[in-house]
Amino acid sequence: MMQKLKDFKLTPENSYYATGKRKEAIARVWLLKDHPNTFIVRSDKTRKEYDMKQYVQRETLFNKIMYPFKVTGQEGKFGIYATVRGGGISAQAEAIMYGVAKALLQHNPDLRPTLKKAGLLTRDAREKERKKYGQMGARAKYRWSKR
């Protein structure tokens, strides 16, 4: 049975909060002290709560979300409650991963060198390039005809 937000209360005493971003995706992430191994995602698009594994659909994306715990040795100590908006599932998963890493820093600032070495505290700033006028896309051009 999946837990929902109404089953517990988010307070500064029982959780750590951080925001993660990737491309157009934004994830608000709470690490839950009192509910280890509870992973819930709330999508702003559907306004429903999902089990994280069910939401991201791929095992590789779920492992990416859990990577900050693995690197710091904090597996099984926290649960995750995240709200996501914008972007695709892959970008949302990376935004959650970045949010988890930042929230772990709030829990324990001594984890900073470990997270930094793993590259988890650097925001991936790559964004979609805009479409230019007179072209099919950002870089693709229309076919040129001599005659």
QUICORUR-V226082 format. One record per backbone hydrogen bond with DSSP energy under -1.0 kcal/mol. NH is the residue of the N-H (numbers start at 1). CO is the residue of the C=O. Records with the same first field share a line. If there is no record, write none. Layout:
BEGIN
NH=CO + CO
END
This chain:
BEGIN
7=4
8=5
16=31
18=29
20=27
22=25
25=22
26=85
27=20
28=83
29=18
30=81
31=16
32=79
33=14
37=78
38=35
40=80
41=50
42=82
43=48
44=84
47=43
50=41
52=39
55=51
56=52
57=53
58=56
62=58
63=59
64=60
65=61
66=62
70=66
71=67
72=68
73=69
74=69
77=74
79=32
80=38
81=30
82=40
83=28
84=42
85=26
92=88
93=89
94=90
95=91
96=92
97=93
98=94
99=95
100=96
101=97
102=98
103=99
104=100
105=101
106=102
107=103
108=104
111=108
112=109
115=111
116=112
117=113
118=114
119=116
120=115
132=137
135=132
136=140
137=140
END
